[in-house]
Amino acid sequence: MDEAPYRLMVVCTGNICRSPMAEAVLRERLDAAGLGAAVVVDSGGTSPEEEGNPIDARARAVLVEHGYAPPEHVARGIDPAWLAQRDLLLAMTAQHARWLRRHAPDGAGGRVRMWRSFDPAAPAGAADGELDVADPWYGGPEDFEATLAQVEAAADAVVEHVRGELTARRTAR
């Protein structure tokens, strides 16, 4: 019997900058770690304002410049019913984490983590608000570079967390 994939969702506001950038980086890192086939990565936004739009052109450009394949992406607002179907919900900001916890069905709120809580350089014991990934929307190319750097800084630890979760699943069977 095939094991169900581990499912994780990256969450930001409009689902056109931060979360699709993190989705692209995470997919590449999971593939490189040999976990790509065991993990489903997607993203969504807490607001439907950008629904139907592609990844922001500036986010796409910074991903390509750094060697990532931008996802074929159409922004979508999160349907709260999806939250129970995810093993891990990665919030880009404290506001996104609060939204997820508020809309998550019973028990799903415990699967909400801040993206930067996986960054080894983030302050130990930092409150959610101190772990926000910068929103590059109102800035220029340097802001998208800074956001990508924050995403990359945490990505390997997210992969190791997922590896541990998959190992625990196999052990529990």
NUKOL-394359 format. One record per residue: residue number from 0; residue in three letters; chain; x, y, z of N, C-alpha, C in turn. Coordinates in Angstrom, 1 decimal, always signed. Layout:
<atoms>
<NUM, ALA, A, <X, Y, Z>, <X, Y, Z>, <X, Y, Z>>
...
</atoms>
This chain:
<atoms>
<0, MET, A, <+0.8, -1.2, +0.0>, <+0.0, +0.0, +0.0>, <+0.9, +1.2, +0.0>>
<1, ASP, A, <+0.6, +2.2, -0.9>, <+1.4, +3.4, -1.0>, <+1.0, +4.3, +0.2>>
<2, GLU, A, <+2.1, +5.0, +0.7>, <+1.9, +5.9, +1.8>, <+1.4, +7.2, +1.2>>
<3, ALA, A, <+0.5, +7.8, +1.9>, <+0.0, +9.2, +1.5>, <+1.1, +10.2, +1.6>>
<4, PRO, A, <+1.1, +11.1, +0.6>, <+2.2, +12.1, +0.7>, <+2.1, +13.0, +1.9>>
<5, TYR, A, <+3.2, +13.6, +2.3>, <+3.2, +14.6, +3.3>, <+2.8, +15.9, +2.5>>
<6, ARG, A, <+1.9, +16.6, +3.1>, <+1.3, +17.8, +2.4>, <+1.6, +19.1, +3.2>>
<7, LEU, A, <+2.2, +20.0, +2.6>, <+2.5, +21.3, +3.3>, <+2.1, +22.5, +2.4>>
<8, MET, A, <+1.7, +23.5, +3.0>, <+1.2, +24.7, +2.3>, <+2.0, +25.9, +2.9>>
<9, VAL, A, <+2.5, +26.8, +2.0>, <+3.1, +28.0, +2.3>, <+2.1, +29.1, +2.1>>
<10, VAL, A, <+2.0, +30.0, +3.1>, <+0.9, +31.0, +3.1>, <+1.5, +32.4, +3.3>>
<11, CYS, A, <+1.0, +33.3, +2.4>, <+1.2, +34.8, +2.5>, <-0.1, +35.5, +2.3>>
<12, THR, A, <-0.1, +36.7, +2.0>, <-1.3, +37.5, +1.8>, <-2.0, +37.3, +0.5>>
<13, GLY, A, <-1.4, +37.6, -0.6>, <-2.0, +37.6, -1.9>, <-1.6, +36.4, -2.7>>
<14, ASN, A, <-0.6, +35.6, -2.3>, <-0.1, +34.4, -3.0>, <+0.5, +34.7, -4.4>>
<15, ILE, A, <+1.2, +35.9, -4.4>, <+1.9, +36.2, -5.7>, <+3.4, +36.5, -5.5>>
<16, CYS, A, <+3.8, +36.7, -4.3>, <+5.2, +37.0, -4.1>, <+5.9, +36.0, -3.1>>
<17, ARG, A, <+5.7, +36.2, -1.8>, <+6.4, +35.3, -0.8>, <+6.1, +33.9, -0.9>>
<18, SER, A, <+4.9, +33.5, -0.9>, <+4.6, +32.1, -0.8>, <+4.9, +31.3, -2.1>>
<19, PRO, A, <+4.7, +31.9, -3.3>, <+5.2, +31.1, -4.5>, <+6.7, +31.1, -4.6>>
<20, MET, A, <+7.4, +32.1, -4.0>, <+8.9, +32.1, -4.0>, <+9.3, +30.9, -3.1>>
<21, ALA, A, <+8.7, +30.8, -1.9>, <+9.1, +29.8, -1.0>, <+8.7, +28.4, -1.5>>
<22, GLU, A, <+7.6, +28.3, -2.2>, <+7.2, +27.1, -2.8>, <+8.2, +26.6, -3.8>>
<23, ALA, A, <+8.7, +27.5, -4.7>, <+9.7, +27.1, -5.7>, <+11.0, +26.7, -5.0>>
<24, VAL, A, <+11.5, +27.4, -4.0>, <+12.7, +27.0, -3.3>, <+12.6, +25.7, -2.6>>
<25, LEU, A, <+11.4, +25.5, -1.9>, <+11.2, +24.3, -1.1>, <+11.1, +23.1, -2.1>>
<26, ARG, A, <+10.4, +23.2, -3.2>, <+10.3, +22.1, -4.1>, <+11.7, +21.7, -4.6>>
<27, GLU, A, <+12.6, +22.6, -4.9>, <+13.9, +22.3, -5.4>, <+14.7, +21.6, -4.3>>
<28, ARG, A, <+14.6, +22.1, -3.1>, <+15.4, +21.6, -2.0>, <+14.9, +20.2, -1.6>>
<29, LEU, A, <+13.6, +20.0, -1.7>, <+13.0, +18.6, -1.4>, <+13.4, +17.6, -2.5>>
<30, ASP, A, <+13.4, +18.1, -3.7>, <+13.9, +17.2, -4.8>, <+15.4, +16.8, -4.6>>
<31, ALA, A, <+16.2, +17.8, -4.3>, <+17.6, +17.6, -4.1>, <+17.9, +16.6, -2.9>>
<32, ALA, A, <+17.0, +16.6, -1.9>, <+17.1, +15.8, -0.7>, <+16.5, +14.4, -1.0>>
<33, GLY, A, <+15.9, +14.2, -2.2>, <+15.3, +12.9, -2.5>, <+13.9, +12.7, -1.9>>
<34, LEU, A, <+13.3, +13.8, -1.5>, <+12.0, +13.7, -0.9>, <+10.8, +14.2, -1.7>>
<35, GLY, A, <+11.2, +14.7, -2.9>, <+10.2, +15.3, -3.8>, <+9.0, +14.5, -4.1>>
<36, ALA, A, <+9.2, +13.2, -4.3>, <+8.0, +12.3, -4.6>, <+7.1, +12.0, -3.3>>
<37, ALA, A, <+7.7, +12.3, -2.2>, <+6.9, +12.0, -0.9>, <+6.2, +13.2, -0.3>>
<38, VAL, A, <+6.4, +14.4, -1.0>, <+5.9, +15.6, -0.4>, <+5.2, +16.4, -1.5>>
<39, VAL, A, <+4.0, +16.9, -1.1>, <+3.2, +17.8, -2.0>, <+3.3, +19.2, -1.4>>
<40, VAL, A, <+3.8, +20.1, -2.2>, <+4.0, +21.5, -1.7>, <+3.0, +22.4, -2.5>>
<41, ASP, A, <+2.2, +23.2, -1.8>, <+1.5, +24.2, -2.5>, <+1.5, +25.5, -1.7>>
<42, SER, A, <+0.7, +26.5, -2.2>, <+0.7, +27.8, -1.5>, <-0.7, +28.4, -1.7>>
<43, GLY, A, <-0.9, +29.4, -0.8>, <-2.2, +30.1, -0.9>, <-2.1, +31.4, -0.1>>
<44, GLY, A, <-3.1, +32.2, -0.3>, <-3.1, +33.5, +0.3>, <-4.3, +33.7, +1.3>>
<45, THR, A, <-4.1, +34.5, +2.3>, <-5.2, +34.7, +3.3>, <-6.2, +35.7, +2.7>>
<46, SER, A, <-5.9, +36.4, +1.6>, <-6.8, +37.3, +1.0>, <-7.0, +36.8, -0.5>>
<47, PRO, A, <-8.2, +37.0, -1.0>, <-8.5, +36.6, -2.3>, <-8.2, +37.7, -3.3>>
<48, GLU, A, <-7.6, +38.8, -2.9>, <-7.5, +40.0, -3.7>, <-6.7, +39.7, -5.0>>
<49, GLU, A, <-5.7, +38.8, -5.0>, <-4.9, +38.5, -6.2>, <-5.4, +37.2, -6.9>>
<50, GLU, A, <-6.4, +36.6, -6.5>, <-6.9, +35.4, -7.0>, <-6.9, +35.4, -8.6>>
<51, GLY, A, <-6.3, +34.4, -9.2>, <-6.3, +34.2, -10.6>, <-5.1, +34.9, -11.3>>
<52, ASN, A, <-4.3, +35.7, -10.5>, <-3.1, +36.3, -11.1>, <-1.9, +35.4, -11.0>>
<53, PRO, A, <-1.0, +35.6, -11.9>, <+0.3, +34.8, -11.9>, <+1.2, +35.3, -10.8>>
<54, ILE, A, <+2.3, +34.6, -10.6>, <+3.4, +35.1, -9.7>, <+3.8, +36.4, -10.2>>
<55, ASP, A, <+4.1, +37.3, -9.2>, <+4.6, +38.7, -9.5>, <+5.8, +38.6, -10.4>>
<56, ALA, A, <+5.9, +39.4, -11.4>, <+7.0, +39.4, -12.4>, <+8.3, +39.6, -11.7>>
<57, ARG, A, <+8.3, +40.4, -10.6>, <+9.6, +40.7, -9.9>, <+10.0, +39.5, -9.1>>
<58, ALA, A, <+9.1, +38.7, -8.5>, <+9.4, +37.5, -7.8>, <+9.9, +36.5, -8.8>>
<59, ARG, A, <+9.2, +36.4, -10.0>, <+9.7, +35.4, -11.0>, <+11.1, +35.7, -11.4>>
<60, ALA, A, <+11.4, +37.0, -11.6>, <+12.7, +37.4, -12.1>, <+13.8, +37.1, -11.1>>
<61, VAL, A, <+13.6, +37.3, -9.8>, <+14.6, +37.0, -8.8>, <+14.8, +35.5, -8.7>>
<62, LEU, A, <+13.7, +34.7, -8.8>, <+13.9, +33.2, -8.8>, <+14.7, +32.8, -10.0>>
<63, VAL, A, <+14.4, +33.2, -11.1>, <+15.2, +32.8, -12.3>, <+16.6, +33.3, -12.2>>
<64, GLU, A, <+16.8, +34.5, -11.7>, <+18.2, +35.0, -11.6>, <+19.0, +34.1, -10.6>>
<65, HIS, A, <+18.4, +33.5, -9.7>, <+19.0, +32.6, -8.7>, <+19.0, +31.1, -9.1>>
<66, GLY, A, <+18.5, +30.8, -10.3>, <+18.5, +29.4, -10.8>, <+17.3, +28.6, -10.4>>
<67, TYR, A, <+16.3, +29.2, -9.9>, <+15.1, +28.4, -9.5>, <+14.1, +28.4, -10.7>>
<68, ALA, A, <+13.3, +27.4, -10.8>, <+12.2, +27.3, -11.8>, <+11.0, +27.8, -11.1>>
<69, PRO, A, <+10.5, +29.0, -11.5>, <+9.3, +29.5, -10.9>, <+8.1, +28.6, -11.2>>
<70, PRO, A, <+7.2, +28.4, -10.2>, <+6.1, +27.5, -10.4>, <+5.1, +28.1, -11.4>>
<71, GLU, A, <+4.5, +27.2, -12.2>, <+3.4, +27.6, -13.0>, <+2.3, +27.9, -11.9>>
<72, HIS, A, <+2.0, +29.1, -11.8>, <+1.3, +29.6, -10.6>, <+0.1, +30.4, -10.9>>
<73, VAL, A, <-1.0, +30.1, -10.3>, <-2.2, +31.0, -10.3>, <-2.6, +31.3, -8.9>>
<74, ALA, A, <-2.5, +32.5, -8.5>, <-2.8, +32.9, -7.1>, <-4.2, +32.4, -6.7>>
<75, ARG, A, <-4.3, +32.0, -5.4>, <-5.6, +31.6, -4.9>, <-5.7, +31.9, -3.4>>
<76, GLY, A, <-6.9, +32.3, -3.0>, <-7.2, +32.5, -1.6>, <-7.5, +31.2, -1.0>>
<77, ILE, A, <-7.1, +31.0, +0.2>, <-7.2, +29.7, +0.9>, <-8.7, +29.4, +1.3>>
<78, ASP, A, <-9.1, +28.3, +1.0>, <-10.4, +27.7, +1.5>, <-10.1, +27.1, +2.8>>
<79, PRO, A, <-10.7, +27.5, +3.9>, <-10.3, +26.9, +5.2>, <-10.5, +25.4, +5.2>>
<80, ALA, A, <-11.3, +24.8, +4.4>, <-11.4, +23.3, +4.3>, <-10.1, +22.7, +4.0>>
<81, TRP, A, <-9.2, +23.4, +3.2>, <-7.9, +22.8, +2.8>, <-7.0, +22.6, +4.0>>
<82, LEU, A, <-7.2, +23.4, +5.1>, <-6.2, +23.4, +6.2>, <-6.2, +22.0, +6.9>>
<83, ALA, A, <-7.3, +21.3, +7.0>, <-7.3, +20.0, +7.6>, <-6.6, +19.0, +6.8>>
<84, GLN, A, <-6.3, +19.3, +5.5>, <-5.7, +18.3, +4.6>, <-4.2, +18.6, +4.5>>
<85, ARG, A, <-3.6, +19.5, +5.3>, <-2.2, +19.7, +5.3>, <-1.5, +19.3, +6.6>>
<86, ASP, A, <-0.3, +18.7, +6.4>, <+0.4, +18.3, +7.6>, <+1.2, +19.4, +8.2>>
<87, LEU, A, <+1.5, +20.4, +7.4>, <+2.3, +21.6, +7.9>, <+1.8, +22.8, +7.2>>
<88, LEU, A, <+1.5, +23.9, +7.9>, <+1.1, +25.1, +7.4>, <+2.2, +26.2, +7.7>>
<89, LEU, A, <+2.9, +26.7, +6.7>, <+4.0, +27.6, +6.9>, <+3.6, +29.0, +6.7>>
<90, ALA, A, <+3.5, +29.8, +7.7>, <+3.1, +31.2, +7.6>, <+4.3, +32.1, +7.4>>
<91, MET, A, <+4.1, +33.1, +6.5>, <+5.2, +34.1, +6.2>, <+5.2, +35.2, +7.3>>
<92, THR, A, <+4.1, +35.5, +8.0>, <+4.1, +36.5, +9.0>, <+3.2, +36.1, +10.2>>
<93, ALA, A, <+3.3, +36.8, +11.3>, <+2.5, +36.5, +12.4>, <+1.0, +36.7, +12.1>>
<94, GLN, A, <+0.7, +37.7, +11.2>, <-0.7, +37.9, +10.8>, <-1.2, +36.7, +10.1>>
<95, HIS, A, <-0.4, +36.1, +9.2>, <-0.8, +34.9, +8.5>, <-1.0, +33.7, +9.4>>
<96, ALA, A, <-0.1, +33.6, +10.4>, <-0.2, +32.5, +11.4>, <-1.5, +32.7, +12.2>>
<97, ARG, A, <-1.9, +33.9, +12.6>, <-3.1, +34.1, +13.3>, <-4.3, +33.7, +12.5>>
<98, TRP, A, <-4.3, +34.1, +11.2>, <-5.4, +33.8, +10.3>, <-5.5, +32.3, +10.2>>
<99, LEU, A, <-4.4, +31.6, +10.0>, <-4.5, +30.1, +9.9>, <-5.0, +29.5, +11.1>>
<100, ARG, A, <-4.6, +29.9, +12.3>, <-5.0, +29.3, +13.5>, <-6.5, +29.6, +13.8>>
<101, ARG, A, <-7.0, +30.8, +13.4>, <-8.4, +31.2, +13.5>, <-9.3, +30.4, +12.6>>
<102, HIS, A, <-8.8, +30.1, +11.4>, <-9.6, +29.4, +10.4>, <-9.4, +27.9, +10.3>>
<103, ALA, A, <-8.4, +27.4, +11.0>, <-8.1, +26.0, +11.0>, <-9.2, +25.2, +11.8>>
<104, PRO, A, <-9.6, +24.0, +11.2>, <-10.5, +23.2, +12.0>, <-9.8, +22.7, +13.2>>
<105, ASP, A, <-10.6, +22.2, +14.1>, <-10.0, +21.6, +15.4>, <-8.8, +20.8, +15.1>>
<106, GLY, A, <-7.8, +21.1, +15.8>, <-6.5, +20.3, +15.7>, <-5.6, +20.8, +14.7>>
<107, ALA, A, <-6.0, +21.5, +13.7>, <-5.1, +21.9, +12.6>, <-4.2, +23.0, +13.0>>
<108, GLY, A, <-4.6, +23.8, +14.0>, <-3.9, +25.0, +14.4>, <-2.5, +24.6, +14.9>>
<109, GLY, A, <-2.3, +23.5, +15.4>, <-1.0, +23.0, +15.9>, <+0.0, +22.7, +14.8>>
<110, ARG, A, <-0.5, +22.7, +13.6>, <+0.4, +22.4, +12.5>, <+0.9, +23.7, +11.8>>
<111, VAL, A, <+0.5, +24.8, +12.4>, <+0.9, +26.2, +11.9>, <+2.3, +26.5, +12.5>>
<112, ARG, A, <+3.2, +26.9, +11.6>, <+4.6, +27.3, +12.0>, <+5.0, +28.5, +11.2>>
<113, MET, A, <+5.7, +29.4, +11.8>, <+6.3, +30.5, +11.1>, <+7.4, +30.0, +10.2>>
<114, TRP, A, <+7.5, +30.4, +9.0>, <+8.6, +30.0, +8.0>, <+9.9, +30.3, +8.7>>
<115, ARG, A, <+10.1, +31.5, +9.2>, <+11.5, +31.8, +9.8>, <+11.7, +31.1, +11.1>>
<116, SER, A, <+10.8, +30.4, +11.7>, <+11.1, +29.7, +12.9>, <+12.1, +28.5, +12.6>>
<117, PHE, A, <+12.2, +28.2, +11.3>, <+13.2, +27.2, +10.8>, <+14.5, +27.8, +10.5>>
<118, ASP, A, <+14.7, +29.1, +10.5>, <+15.9, +29.8, +10.1>, <+16.9, +29.7, +11.3>>
<119, PRO, A, <+18.0, +29.0, +11.2>, <+18.9, +28.9, +12.3>, <+19.5, +30.2, +12.8>>
<120, ALA, A, <+19.5, +31.2, +12.0>, <+20.0, +32.5, +12.4>, <+18.9, +33.4, +13.0>>
<121, ALA, A, <+17.6, +32.9, +13.0>, <+16.6, +33.7, +13.7>, <+16.8, +33.7, +15.2>>
<122, PRO, A, <+16.3, +34.8, +15.8>, <+16.5, +34.8, +17.3>, <+15.8, +33.7, +18.0>>
<123, ALA, A, <+16.6, +33.0, +18.9>, <+16.0, +31.9, +19.6>, <+14.9, +32.4, +20.5>>
<124, GLY, A, <+13.8, +31.7, +20.5>, <+12.6, +32.1, +21.4>, <+11.9, +33.3, +20.9>>
<125, ALA, A, <+12.1, +33.7, +19.7>, <+11.5, +34.9, +19.1>, <+10.0, +34.7, +19.0>>
<126, ALA, A, <+9.3, +35.8, +19.3>, <+7.8, +35.8, +19.1>, <+7.5, +35.7, +17.6>>
<127, ASP, A, <+6.3, +35.3, +17.3>, <+5.9, +35.2, +15.9>, <+6.2, +36.5, +15.1>>
<128, GLY, A, <+5.8, +37.6, +15.6>, <+6.0, +38.9, +15.0>, <+7.4, +39.2, +14.6>>
<129, GLU, A, <+8.4, +38.7, +15.4>, <+9.8, +38.9, +15.1>, <+10.3, +38.0, +14.0>>
<130, LEU, A, <+9.5, +37.1, +13.5>, <+9.9, +36.1, +12.5>, <+9.3, +36.4, +11.2>>
<131, ASP, A, <+8.7, +37.5, +11.0>, <+8.0, +37.8, +9.7>, <+9.0, +37.8, +8.5>>
<132, VAL, A, <+8.6, +37.2, +7.4>, <+9.4, +37.3, +6.2>, <+8.9, +38.7, +5.5>>
<133, ALA, A, <+9.9, +39.5, +5.2>, <+9.6, +40.8, +4.6>, <+8.7, +40.7, +3.4>>
<134, ASP, A, <+7.8, +41.6, +3.3>, <+6.9, +41.7, +2.1>, <+7.6, +42.6, +1.1>>
<135, PRO, A, <+8.0, +42.1, -0.1>, <+8.7, +42.9, -1.1>, <+7.8, +43.7, -2.0>>
<136, TRP, A, <+6.5, +43.5, -1.9>, <+5.5, +44.1, -2.8>, <+5.7, +45.6, -3.1>>
<137, TYR, A, <+5.9, +46.4, -2.1>, <+6.1, +47.8, -2.4>, <+7.5, +48.3, -2.7>>
<138, GLY, A, <+8.4, +47.3, -2.8>, <+9.8, +47.7, -3.0>, <+10.3, +47.4, -4.4>>
<139, GLY, A, <+11.6, +47.5, -4.5>, <+12.3, +47.2, -5.7>, <+13.0, +45.9, -5.7>>
<140, PRO, A, <+13.8, +45.6, -6.7>, <+14.5, +44.4, -6.8>, <+15.3, +44.0, -5.6>>
<141, GLU, A, <+15.9, +44.9, -4.9>, <+16.6, +44.6, -3.6>, <+15.7, +44.0, -2.6>>
<142, ASP, A, <+14.4, +44.4, -2.6>, <+13.5, +43.9, -1.6>, <+13.1, +42.4, -1.9>>
<143, PHE, A, <+13.0, +42.1, -3.2>, <+12.8, +40.7, -3.6>, <+14.0, +39.9, -3.3>>
<144, GLU, A, <+15.2, +40.4, -3.5>, <+16.4, +39.7, -3.1>, <+16.4, +39.4, -1.6>>
<145, ALA, A, <+16.1, +40.4, -0.8>, <+16.0, +40.2, +0.7>, <+15.0, +39.1, +1.1>>
<146, THR, A, <+13.9, +39.1, +0.4>, <+12.9, +38.1, +0.7>, <+13.4, +36.7, +0.3>>
<147, LEU, A, <+14.0, +36.6, -0.8>, <+14.5, +35.3, -1.2>, <+15.6, +34.8, -0.3>>
<148, ALA, A, <+16.4, +35.7, +0.2>, <+17.4, +35.4, +1.2>, <+16.8, +34.8, +2.5>>
<149, GLN, A, <+15.7, +35.4, +2.9>, <+15.0, +35.0, +4.1>, <+14.4, +33.6, +3.9>>
<150, VAL, A, <+13.8, +33.4, +2.7>, <+13.2, +32.1, +2.3>, <+14.3, +31.0, +2.3>>
<151, GLU, A, <+15.4, +31.3, +1.6>, <+16.5, +30.3, +1.5>, <+17.1, +30.0, +2.9>>
<152, ALA, A, <+17.2, +31.0, +3.7>, <+17.8, +30.7, +5.0>, <+17.1, +29.7, +5.9>>
<153, ALA, A, <+15.8, +29.5, +5.7>, <+15.0, +28.5, +6.4>, <+14.7, +27.2, +5.7>>
<154, ALA, A, <+14.9, +27.2, +4.4>, <+14.5, +26.1, +3.6>, <+15.1, +24.8, +3.9>>
<155, ASP, A, <+16.4, +24.7, +4.2>, <+17.0, +23.4, +4.5>, <+16.5, +22.9, +5.8>>
<156, ALA, A, <+16.2, +23.7, +6.8>, <+15.7, +23.2, +8.0>, <+14.2, +22.7, +7.9>>
<157, VAL, A, <+13.5, +23.4, +7.0>, <+12.1, +22.9, +6.7>, <+12.2, +21.5, +6.1>>
<158, VAL, A, <+13.2, +21.3, +5.2>, <+13.4, +20.0, +4.6>, <+13.7, +18.9, +5.6>>
<159, GLU, A, <+14.6, +19.3, +6.6>, <+15.0, +18.3, +7.6>, <+13.8, +18.0, +8.5>>
<160, HIS, A, <+13.0, +19.0, +8.8>, <+11.8, +18.8, +9.6>, <+10.8, +17.8, +8.9>>
<161, VAL, A, <+10.6, +18.0, +7.6>, <+9.8, +17.1, +6.9>, <+10.4, +15.7, +6.8>>
<162, ARG, A, <+11.7, +15.6, +6.7>, <+12.3, +14.3, +6.7>, <+12.0, +13.6, +8.0>>
<163, GLY, A, <+12.1, +14.3, +9.1>, <+11.8, +13.8, +10.4>, <+10.4, +13.3, +10.6>>
<164, GLU, A, <+9.5, +14.1, +10.0>, <+8.1, +13.8, +10.0>, <+7.8, +12.5, +9.2>>
<165, LEU, A, <+8.4, +12.4, +8.1>, <+8.3, +11.2, +7.3>, <+8.8, +9.9, +7.9>>
<166, THR, A, <+10.0, +10.1, +8.6>, <+10.6, +9.0, +9.3>, <+9.7, +8.6, +10.5>>
<167, ALA, A, <+9.1, +9.5, +11.2>, <+8.2, +9.2, +12.3>, <+7.0, +8.5, +11.8>>
<168, ARG, A, <+6.5, +8.9, +10.6>, <+5.3, +8.2, +10.1>, <+5.7, +6.7, +9.8>>
<169, ARG, A, <+6.8, +6.5, +9.2>, <+7.2, +5.1, +8.8>, <+7.4, +4.3, +10.1>>
<170, THR, A, <+8.0, +4.9, +11.1>, <+8.3, +4.2, +12.4>, <+7.0, +3.9, +13.1>>
<171, ALA, A, <+6.0, +4.7, +13.0>, <+4.7, +4.5, +13.6>, <+3.9, +3.4, +13.0>>
<172, ARG, A, <+4.2, +3.1, +11.8>, <+3.4, +2.0, +11.1>, <+3.7, +0.7, +11.5>>
</atoms>
